């Protein structure tokens, strides 16, 4: 993938974005009664986490979630789907619900018998809509800054050309 394509896909989070994201994740935990939630970029980097995460290896979990999602995307493609937007893994005690967020990030929700997959799924859908709004604003901001940088570079180049003309 070219540098420009990577730049377009990558989101930069400002402090205000992170604060909004953290608030939404905390609200989600209260409503769903889940144990923990992680927001992970598609490359496997942890963006934010909330809940009982002290005993979890969050960086490893983030990388594994992203890898699992990438593998599942390939399975979906083989079945004629563009991708599966939600995955669910059920364990004896703990379960994990994984959702794609706006083709930019992945939410991974850890929960147990204190709630149900239905509750987690319901509130996850609401959360995704809210996160997509934050991502949309951040994406527009990045595109505007990139356009300003391009205009500035061209202006500097024109001035340099004018200065060094013979």
C-alpha positions as CSV (number, residue, x, y, z in Angstrom):
1,X,0.0,0.0,0.0
2,X,1.4,3.4,-0.9
3,X,2.2,6.0,1.8
4,X,-0.6,8.2,0.7
5,X,-3.1,5.4,1.0
6,X,-1.9,4.5,4.5
7,X,-2.2,8.2,5.5
8,X,-5.8,8.2,4.3
9,X,-6.6,5.1,6.2
10,X,-4.9,6.0,9.4
11,X,-6.6,8.2,12.0
12,X,-4.9,10.5,14.4
13,X,-6.7,10.9,17.7
14,X,-6.6,14.2,19.4
15,X,-7.1,14.5,23.2
16,X,-10.7,15.5,22.7
17,X,-11.3,12.4,20.5
18,X,-9.8,10.1,23.2
19,X,-11.8,11.7,25.9
20,X,-15.0,11.2,23.9
21,X,-14.1,7.6,23.1
22,X,-13.2,6.8,26.8
23,X,-16.5,8.3,27.9
24,X,-18.5,6.2,25.4
25,X,-16.6,3.0,26.5
26,X,-17.3,3.7,30.1
27,X,-21.0,4.3,29.4
28,X,-21.1,1.1,27.4
29,X,-19.7,-0.9,30.3
30,X,-22.3,0.4,32.7
31,X,-25.2,-0.3,30.3
32,X,-24.1,-3.7,29.1
33,X,-22.5,-5.0,32.4
34,X,-19.5,-6.3,30.4
35,X,-16.2,-6.8,32.1
36,X,-13.9,-4.9,29.7
37,X,-13.8,-3.2,26.3
38,X,-11.0,-2.5,24.0
39,X,-10.8,-0.3,21.0
40,X,-8.1,-1.5,18.6
41,X,-7.0,-0.1,15.3
42,X,-7.0,-2.6,12.4
43,X,-3.2,-3.0,12.6
44,X,-3.6,-4.3,16.1
45,X,-2.6,-1.2,18.1
46,X,-4.6,-0.5,21.3
47,X,-6.4,2.8,21.0
48,X,-8.3,2.8,24.3
49,X,-9.4,0.3,27.0
50,X,-11.9,0.4,29.9
51,X,-13.0,-2.0,32.6
52,X,-11.2,-4.8,34.4
53,X,-8.1,-5.1,32.2
54,X,-5.4,-5.3,34.9
55,X,-4.9,-9.1,34.5
56,X,-5.0,-9.1,30.7
57,X,-2.1,-8.7,28.4
58,X,-3.7,-5.9,26.4
59,X,-1.1,-5.4,23.7
60,X,-1.1,-9.1,22.9
61,X,-4.9,-9.3,23.0
62,X,-5.1,-6.3,20.7
63,X,-2.7,-7.9,18.1
64,X,-4.6,-11.3,18.3
65,X,-8.0,-9.6,17.9
66,X,-6.8,-7.8,14.8
67,X,-5.2,-10.9,13.4
68,X,-8.3,-12.9,14.1
69,X,-10.4,-10.3,12.4
70,X,-8.2,-10.3,9.3
71,X,-8.4,-14.1,9.1
72,X,-12.2,-13.9,9.4
73,X,-12.3,-11.3,6.7
74,X,-10.6,-13.8,4.4
75,X,-13.0,-16.6,5.3
76,X,-15.9,-14.2,4.5
77,X,-14.4,-13.4,1.2
78,X,-14.1,-17.1,0.4
79,X,-17.9,-17.5,1.2
80,X,-18.8,-14.6,-1.1
81,X,-19.2,-12.0,1.7
82,X,-17.2,-8.8,1.7
83,X,-16.5,-9.4,5.4
84,X,-18.2,-10.4,8.7
85,X,-18.7,-7.4,10.8
86,X,-19.2,-9.2,14.1
87,X,-17.5,-12.3,15.7
88,X,-18.3,-14.0,19.0
89,X,-16.2,-16.5,20.9
90,X,-17.8,-18.3,23.8
91,X,-15.7,-19.8,26.7
92,X,-16.6,-21.6,29.9
93,X,-16.3,-18.4,32.0
94,X,-15.5,-15.5,29.7
95,X,-16.7,-14.6,26.2
96,X,-15.5,-12.1,23.7
97,X,-17.6,-10.1,21.2
98,X,-15.6,-8.5,18.4
99,X,-17.1,-5.8,16.0
100,X,-15.8,-3.8,13.1
101,X,-16.1,-0.1,13.7
102,X,-16.3,2.1,10.6
103,X,-13.7,0.0,8.7
104,X,-11.1,1.7,10.9
105,X,-11.1,0.0,14.2
106,X,-12.3,-3.1,16.1
107,X,-14.1,-3.2,19.4
108,X,-13.4,-6.2,21.6
109,X,-15.8,-6.7,24.5
110,X,-15.0,-9.2,27.3
111,X,-18.0,-10.4,29.3
112,X,-19.2,-13.2,31.5
113,X,-22.4,-14.6,33.0
114,X,-23.3,-11.2,34.5
115,X,-24.8,-10.3,31.1
116,X,-25.9,-11.9,27.9
117,X,-24.6,-11.8,24.3
118,X,-27.9,-10.2,23.3
119,X,-27.3,-7.3,25.7
120,X,-23.7,-6.9,24.6
121,X,-24.7,-7.0,20.9
122,X,-27.5,-4.4,21.4
123,X,-25.3,-1.9,23.2
124,X,-22.4,-2.6,20.9
125,X,-24.5,-1.6,17.9
126,X,-25.3,1.8,19.6
127,X,-21.7,2.2,20.6
128,X,-20.5,1.7,17.0
129,X,-22.8,4.3,15.7
130,X,-21.4,6.8,18.2
131,X,-17.8,5.9,17.5
132,X,-18.4,6.2,13.8
133,X,-19.4,9.8,14.3
134,X,-16.2,10.5,16.2
135,X,-14.1,8.8,13.5
136,X,-15.9,10.8,10.8
137,X,-15.1,14.1,12.5
138,X,-11.5,13.0,13.0
139,X,-11.2,11.9,9.4
140,X,-12.5,15.2,8.1
141,X,-10.0,17.0,10.3
142,X,-7.1,14.9,8.9
143,X,-8.2,15.5,5.3
144,X,-8.4,19.3,5.9
145,X,-4.9,19.3,7.5
146,X,-3.5,17.3,4.7
147,X,-4.9,19.7,2.1
148,X,-3.5,22.6,4.1
149,X,-0.1,20.9,4.1
150,X,-0.2,20.3,0.3
151,X,-1.1,24.0,-0.3
152,X,1.6,25.2,2.0
153,X,4.2,22.9,0.3
154,X,3.2,24.2,-3.1
155,X,3.4,27.8,-1.9
156,X,6.8,27.3,-0.4
157,X,8.0,25.6,-3.6
158,X,6.7,28.6,-5.7
159,X,8.5,31.1,-3.5
160,X,11.7,29.1,-3.7
161,X,11.4,29.0,-7.5
162,X,10.8,32.7,-7.6
163,X,13.9,33.4,-5.3
164,X,16.3,31.3,-7.4
165,X,15.1,32.2,-10.8
166,X,17.8,33.6,-13.0
